[in-house]
Structures are given as C-alpha cells and as structure tokens.
Amino acid sequence: MTDPLPTAALLELLDGLPVGIAVARSGVPVYANAAGLAHAALPAGAGNAATTDGRTLRVEQLTLPVAGAPLEVRLSTDVTEQRRLEDDLYRRAYFDGLTGLPNRDLMERTVAAMVEASGGSQVFALAFVDLDGFKAINDYFGHAIGDALLVKIAERLSAQLRPTDMLARVGGDEFVLLLSPVASKEALAIDIQRFLERLKSPFFIEGSEVLASASIGISLYPADGASYQTLCANADRAMYRGKGGAKGTVHFFNQAVDRAASERARTEQRLRLAIRDRRLTCAYQPKVDFRSNEMVGFEVLLRWRDEEGLIQPPGDFVNLAVELGLMDEITHLVLAETIGSIDRINAAFGPTSTISLNVAARQADEPVFMRSLCEAIAATGYAGRFMLELTEETFLSRGRFQSEVLPMVREIGARVSIDDFGVGYSSLAALADITADEIKVDRSFITAIHQRPRSQSILKAIESLANALGMSIIVEGVETYEELLYLQAATRIRLAQGFYFAKPMFLDELSQGGTVSHDLRQAAEPARAVEGRMARSRG
C-alpha cells in the first residue's frame, strides 16, 4: 500500500473538484471546498436550485457518522448542461418541431394519465382537426407558406385554450384537441364552433391572403372509448363523415359513424381483393362528331364487378382507391386491359379512334408515377392516340404537373384534356395559363340546356375562349335529342358523348358484331327529324 496523501495535498485535491462539498457538525460549518464556498448562498434543502447567473445546481444532503459524531454533508453539482440536453431531448421526443405544440406521443401519454386518474368519473373530449384542402394550399402558395399557415393555425387555436386543455399536432395538417372538463355536449359544440369560426378569418402570410377551414370530429370519454387510441380513432371517423359532405363542419361520433366506418373498412378490403383477383374491368363510351355522325374516339371507364357479378359504379369506390393509394396500380391495370384488347376495340371503334384515359389529380402531380405511365403508353405503340383526361384542379395548382409532368406527356406524343370543366376551381381567365388540347364541358351545363339560358351563355363563353386558345371542345352528358338539337343549332361544337349516343360498353358487348358507328348513326336520326320539322315550321 502506498503512503497516504498529506493533508495539504488532499485539501488541494478537494478544492479542485467541480462538486461543491460543505461539511457541518450540529449546524456549525467545519469545512467547505472552493465549489462549496461558491455555492454557500444556495437555500437549504435537497433538490435543484438556480443560481443568480442562470445555472442549475443539484443539491444532495447526507449525514455521515465520523469518529462517532454525525456530520452533515452537502454536495452541490452543476447540472446546467445536462439539464439543457435533457430538455432538448424531451422537446424532440414530445413536441412538434414546426409549431412547438405537443406531439402525438405526449398527447397519448397525457390522455392515458387522465384515464388512469379518472377511472371513468370525469368527462373529457378529443377533437380531431383536419384542415380542408391543405394540399391545394401547398400546391398553390408553396410549402413555405403552407408551413407558416400551420404555425399561425396553431397559434390561433392555442389562444382559446383553457389551462386544462391541450392542443397537439399529430400529422402534416392534423391536430388533436384535448378539452377537459366537458360540462355538456351542447356547451362543447359551442366551444368547437368558436374554434372553427376563428379559423375562417383570413391569414396574411408574406403578402398573401390565405383562407383556411377545418373539419372536426369529436369523441367523448368514457362514452366513446377508454383509451387514446380508441377515442382518437372514433374522432377521426366522425371527422371523415364531415369530409364526405360540406367542409368546415363538426361531427360527433355515434353508432351511425361507427357503422359507416365499418362499412368503409369492409369496402376497402373488398376493393383490395378485387384488384388482386382482377375483378376491376373496363367499359368504353364513344366520343362522337355529331355533325358528321362519325365516332372519333372513346373514353375508358373503370368498373368493378363484385363478388356476385354485379357492376359497381365508380363513384362508390374511385375516391376510396385514390385515398388509399391504389389508383396507380389500377390505372396501369386499365391501360393493360385496353391495350390487350386493342384488336377488338379497333374493330368496334376504328383503328384511329382516340383513347381517353382518366388520371386522378393526385396522380398527375406525381412525376414518378406519371413517368411510369408515360413509358407504358409509349410502349403500346399507340401513344399518339391517347388523350389523358385530368380535372382542372391539376392544371391550376402550383404543383409539378405543368413544369415536370406535362413535358413527359408531350414527349411521347399524347394529348391532354381538361375534364369536368366548369365545376371545380376554374375561371375562364385561367384558361390562358393552361396548356391543354381539349376541354370537356361538365354535364351539369348540358342537362336540359335548351331550357336554361344561363347555361347557354356559359357554354358559349367557354366555346369562344377555347376556340381562341386553339383547344377543341367536347360536351359530356348528352342524353336527349332536345339537348343534341340545341348543340347542333346554337353552337359550333362538334364533339359529344353521352347516353343519347351510347352507354359505356364492355368488351363482350363489343364482340356481338358490327361497329359502334352504325348504332350512332341510328341514334342521331330522331334529332335530325326534329331539326327538319323545326326548319319546315320556320319556313
């Protein structure tokens, strides 16, 4: 064993320690090292203490028997940097980096603690808040303004919270409100409505005026669930019920919502199986030049033949497929089926007929998917016959379609059509900024157009502007000879499609012999007869 340190050396060593040491006997100080003397002004007691220069010290109190007499020892350690790192890790783990709000994990822990403490005796609410059309805002204004909008929304919602409430950001444009306590369902509805009204006021960001709204779904503890996961899922279901109708609404969870969610889940599973089992099929509807009575092309329409062999209309499943990210696979299946049957299709519609293929707005703004689709179309050898039908939302957003995707379409020789024109975000002036080959006027303007002067005026305006910009125009939804007669007599439009000429036809119907053109000539005869009678009456 080496010789012990001299007392002077030992005291020098203790003075050099970063830990403060102060020793007392019966309350009377008997020793303190340099750090202990520096910390002498700290209040008595153990725990964390703040110094006047902003540092944090951890203080421990010990009683040690030495030479038969107890000594009171106080140890003080500077934990400022450690606390800073711990706080930083805590913020990263439980708070959103953009808005500074609590995140999903902290909300879940908070609700779990409340459930455990309450035991079902206290009523509180979870409100799931989803911004309406946030992707369109991002596309139009850019992601920087989109992020700034999220921050301002967080600030605006937080300003209304009580000390016992909590707001968390749980997704890109999704927030969860914890409202506790809840006096009554009626009072809660009033409070939530105030949140909605605050969101409807314009946001001014970097010189832009941005309008926002949100759909909100609400679940109540304990009636609608006994865990965060169940409460949040039920509030989410209630919110989606609102998304199906008017935007900017509030919906409470109830059994009807639960049944609707169960049915949606069932439909989702059936749809996935239908894709796997190739029960999605195509129907083909002619596009007609009703002045020459010739067929110029056809639109490929998606249909679902269910387990019982019944045909499900696309309105029942296409939006769900888009939401679930299944449309990319479905679009490729539609293309493959059409090209796989091209000989039969050519025999029915003609070898030069255009092939119109619908592409969802969300797909059209994804260069990776659109590149794969363009490559598949180019590989068919018929790219010049393809017309991609895209809703006007695709053209008017500040997304990647115009700058990145449209050049791909042009490169392979395909064309583009603005589908359902007039019912979305468009204005006539916006056409000046759109690069398209065709405008398809929505059927809502064509239905009974011979009896609706306002629709007639709108159609004439669209026709004039489309002609000035070098775009062809086609109307959809022609169902009566009166509608056709008006188009023949009062417009210069040549192209149309609709049940009056032909309903969508399946391949087995096309193979029954003859061409579709013969049926179309027969369909036009009643309108021509009426036109002749009117001409004779005028004479």
N, C-alpha and C positions, 0 to 999 in steps of 0.2 A: 504494500500500500504506500502510495506517495504521501509526502508530507502535506498536512492541511495548509490552505491558503492563510496567509497572515490576515489579521483583522482589517488592516488598511486596504489590502488588495480586494478582500471580499466586499467591503463597503463601496469600493470603486466600481466593482462589477455590478452591484445592485443599482448604483446610480446610473449606470449605462443602460439598464433595461428600459424598454418602451412601456412596460407595465408600471403603473403607479402603485407603490406599496406604502401603506401608512399603518403603524402599529401603536396601539394604546393599551394601558393597563388601568382598569377601573375608570375608563374615560379620560385618562391623562395621557397625552401623546408621549411616546418614548422613542419613536424612530419614524422617519419618512425618507424615502429616496428622492431624487430630483423630480421624477414624474409625479410622485405622491405629493410633494410640496406644491407643484404646479396645479394639482387637482384638489387642493385643500379647500377651495371655496365651494365645492360641489355640495348640494344638500345631502343630509344624512339619509341612509337607506339604500337598499339594493335596487338594481334596475338600470334603465337607460337614462342618461342625463345629458342635457345640451349645455355647451359652453358658450361664453359670450361671443366667441369668434366663429360660431356656427358649426362646431364639431360635435360629434355624438360619442359619448363615453359609456361603456358598460361597466357598472359598479357591482362588485360582489362583497359581501360581509361574511367573515369567518371568525370563529372563536377556536383558538388552539391552546391546549394546555402546555405550558413550557415551564420546566423546573417546578412543577406543582402549582403554578399560578396561571390562571387563564389570561390569554392575550387576545385583544380584539384586533383583527387584521382586515384592512380594507384594500381590495385590489381594484384598480381602475384601468380599463383598456380602451384605447382609441379605436372605435369600430366605424368611423365615418365612411371610409372607402368600402368596407364590407357591406354596410347598410345601403350605400349607393348602388352597389352591384346587385344586392338582393332586391332593392326597389325596382331596378331596371329589369331584372328577370321577371319580377311579378307583373310589371306593366306589360312586358312582352307576352307573358303567358295568359293574362286575363283582361287585357284592354286592346281595343282596336287601334291600329297604328295611324289610320287616317283621321277618324273622328274623335279619338280619345275616349269613346264610350266603352263600357264593359263589353266583353265579347260573349260568345255562346257559352264557353266553359264557366265563366263567372256567373252568368245568369242561371245556368243549370245548378251550380253549387248553391247559389242563393235560394232558389226555389226548393231544392232538396232540404236545406236547413229549415225553411219556413214550414214545409210539410211535416218534418220531424217534430218541430216545436209545437205545431198547431194540433196535430192529431185529428184533423177534420173539424176543429171547432171554429176556425177563422176563415172567412170567405175572402179570396183574392182572385184577381183576373189576370190572364195572359192575353195580350192583344198582339196578333201577328200583323205587321205592317209591311205591305209590298207596294213599291212605287209603280204607278201606271206608266207604261211606255218609256221606261228609263233607257232601254236600248236605242230607241229612236232619238232621245235627247243626246245620248252619247254620240250617235252617228252624225247628228246634225251639227251640234256645237263642238264636238271633240271631247276626248276623255279628260282633259284638264278641267274644263268647265263642269263635266259630269262629276268629277271628284269634289270640286268646290261646292257643287249643289248638295252632295251628300253631307258635307260638313255643315252647311247652312241649315239643312233639314234637321240634323242632329241638334244644333243649337236652338232652333225654333221649337222643337218638341221638348227638349230638356227644360226650357223656360217655364213650362206649365207643370212640371213635376212637383209633387209634394216630397217632403223629406223621406217618406216611407215608400215612395215609388222608385222605379228603376227603368232605365232605357238602355238596351243593348243593341249593337249591330251584329247580326248573326249571318249575314251574307252580303253579296255585292250591293243589292238595293233593298235588302230586307232588314227590318228592325223588329225587336220584340219589346213590348211594354209590359212591365210588371206593375200592376195597380193594386195597392193594399193600404188600408182595408177597403172593401166594397160595401157601401151602405145598402144599395138595392140595384137591381138590374136596370131600372129606369134611370137612376142617377148616373150609373156607369155609362149608359148610352148617351146621355147629355154630355158627359165629360169627353167621351171619344169623339163626338161630333165637333166639339171645340177644337180637338187636335186636327181633324180634317179641315175645318174652316181656316185654321192658321196656315195649313199647307197650301191652300188655294191662292193665297196672296202672292203676287209675283216676287221672284227672286232676281236681284240685279247683280250680275256677275261679269266683271271685266267688260262692261259696256253692253252686255246682252241682257235682255229681259227674258227670263226663263219661267215658264209656268209648269207647275207640277201638281199631281194629285196622288192619292194612295187608296188602295183597297185594304180594308181591315177586317180580320176575323178574330172572334173573341171566344175564349173558353173560360169557364169558372171552376175554381177549386172549392169544394171537393166534388161537385155535381158532375163535372165533365172529365174527371181524371184525378189520379192520386200521385202522379209523378210529372216531372218536367217533360219527359218525352211524350207522354200521352196528352198532356194539356197543350203542348206546342203543336203536336200533330193534328189535334182536333181544331185548334185555332187556325191552322194552315188550311184545313179542309173547308172551314167556314169562309175563309178569305177567298179560296178558289171558287166557291159558289158565287161570290160577288163578282169575280173576274168574268164569269160567264154572262153577266148582264151589264148593267151600267157601271162605269168606272167611278171611283171615288165614293164607294159605299161601305157601310158597316153591316156585318152579318154575325149573329151569334150562332155558336154550334148548337145543333139539336139532332134529334134522331133522323130527321129527313136528310140533313147534311151527311150523317153517318152512312145512311143507305146510299146516297148519291156517290160518296167516296168509295164505298164497297163495290158499287156497280162500275165505277170508273176503273178500279183495280182489276175487276173481272174483265172488262173490255180490253184493258191493257194486255192482260195475259192472253186473251183470245187473239188479239192482234199480233202479238209476237209469234204465236203458234201458226197463225195464218201466213205470216211471212216465211216461217220455217217450212211449212207444208205447201208453199206455192199456191195458196188459195186466193191470193190477190191477182186480179186479172185486168185486162184492158177492154174498153169499149171505144168505138170510133164514131165520131159525129162529123158529117160532111160540112165543109165550108163552100158556099155556093156563090157564083156570079149570077144573080137573079135576073140580070138584064140579057145575058146571052144564054141563060139556062144551062150553064156548064158548071161542073164541080171543079174547084181549083185546089182543094186540099181537105184535110180532116184534122180534128183535134183528138189527141189520145187522152182518154179519160180513165181514171182509176176506179175500179170497182172491187168490192170484197164479197166473195161467195162464201157464206158462212157454213158452219158445220151441217146445217140442214139443207144446203144448196140454195138458200135464199140470197138475193143480191142486196147488200147493204149500201146505201148511198154514201158518197164521200163525205158529206157534211157531218156524218156520225163518227168519223174516225181520222180524217186527214189532219185536223188541228191537233189531235192527241198524238198522232205519229210525228208531227213536227216538234211538238213539245218534248217528246221522248227521244228525239234524235234518231228516229227510224226512217225519216224520209230520204236520206242519202241512199240507203240500201234499196228502198222501194223505187226510187227514181231510176236506178240502174236496172232493176228488175223490169220496170215498164219499158225502158229502152230495149232491153234484150228480147222481151216478148214481141215487141213491134218489129224489130229487125228480123227476128226468127221467123216471122210470118209475112215477110215483105212480098213474097210472090203472090200470095192470096190477096194481100192488101192492094198491090198494084193492079191485080185483075179487077178488083171491085172499084177502086178509086182512080185508077190511071197511074201510069209509071212516072209522071212528072208532078203529081199532086204534092202539095206542101204537107209536111208532118209537123203539127204543132204540139209541143211538149211543155207541160206546166212545170215551173220551177218555183218553189216557195221563196219568199223574200229572204228568209234567214239563210237558205242555201246559197242564193245568188250573191250574198255578201261574204261568202267564204271561198277565197281563192283556191284553197287546197281541193275542196270538193269540186268546184267548177272546172278546175284543170283536169280532174279525172273524168268529169262528164264530157268536156270538150274532146278529150283524147278518145273516149269511147264513141262519140258521134263521128269524129273524123275517121275512125277505123271502120265504120259501116260502109264508107264509100258513097254515102248519100248526104254529106254534110250540107250541101247547097240547098237541099230540100227542107232542112229543119228550120222551124220558127220556134224560138223559146219564148213562152208566154210568162211574163213577170208582172206582178202587180206594181202599180205606180209608186208604192212605198219604196220599192227597190231603187228606182231612179232618183227619187227626191231626197233620200238620206245622204248624209256626208260620209257614207261608208266607202267600201273598197270596190263596189261594182263598177262605177264609171271609170275609175282610174286603172284598176287592175284586171277586172273580170271581163269587161266589155271588149277590150283588145283581144282577149283569147277567143271570144266568140267570133269576132270579125276575122281573125287569122284563119280559122277553119272554114270560113265561108258561110256560116249560119247567120240567121237574122233574128231580130228580137221584136216582140210585140208587147205593148202596154195593156195588160189585161184588166178587166173590170174598171175601165177608165170612168172617172167622174164620181166615184163613191168613196174614195179614200182621202188622201192628203192633197190632191192635185188642185191647181188652179190653171186656167187657160194660159196665163202668162208663163207658168212654169214649163210649158212645153218648149219654150225657146232654149232651155238649158238641157233638154233631154235628147239623147241620140238614140232613136229607135226607128224601126222600119214600118211599124203598123200600130194603129190604135184600135183596140177593141172596146166599143162603147157598151157599157153595162146594160143588162136587160131592163133595169129599173127605168131607163129612159125610153125604152121601146114599147113596153107593155101599154097597150091602148093609146099609142102615140097619136092616132088620128083624132082622139078626143081630148088631147091635153096640149093646149097651146104653149104652155111654159116649157114642156119637154121638147116641143118642136123647135122653139127658139134656141134652147141649149144645144140641141143636136146640130142645128145649122151653124152655130158658132164653133162647135168642135170641128165640123166638117171644113169650114172655111180655113181655120187655123192649121188643121192637119194638111190640107192641100197646099197652103202657103209654105209649110215647112217640109214638103216633099214626103209626107208619110201617107201610106194607104190607110183606109179606114174600113172597118168591118163592124157590123152590129150583131149582137147576140140576143137570143131570146125571142126570135120571131115565131109567133105561134098561131096567128090568124091571118086570113087573106086581107083583112082590112089594114092590118099593120104593114103587110107587104105592099099593098096598093099605095099607101101613103109614101113609103120609101121610094117606090117607082115614080110616083107622080111629083113629089115635092122635094126630092133630093137628087144629087148626082152620085150617091153612094151605089156601089155595085155589089159589094160582098156582104154576106149574111150567113148566119147559122141559127138553127132553132128547130123546135119540134114540128113546125109547119112543113119544113122540107124533109127532115128525117130525125128520128130519135137516135141516140147512141146505139151502135150495133156491135154485137160480139162476133168473133171470128166464125162461129158455127152458123150464124145468120148470114154472113157474107158468102159462105160457101154453098148456099142454096141455089145458086145460078143467077146469071145476069149481072149487070153492073148497077151501081147505085145511081148513075146518071139517068138511066131510064126512069127510075122512080121519081127523081127530082123533076123531070120534065112533066110528069103527070101531076105532081104536087103544085106546080105553078099554074096549071090551067084554070082553076077556079078564080084566081086573082086576075088573070088576063081576061076572063069572061066578064068579071065585074068592071074592069077598066074599060072594056069595049062598050058595055051598057052605059057607063057614065059618059063616054065620049059621044055616043049617039044621042043621049039626052041633052048634052050641051049643044049638039048641032041642031 
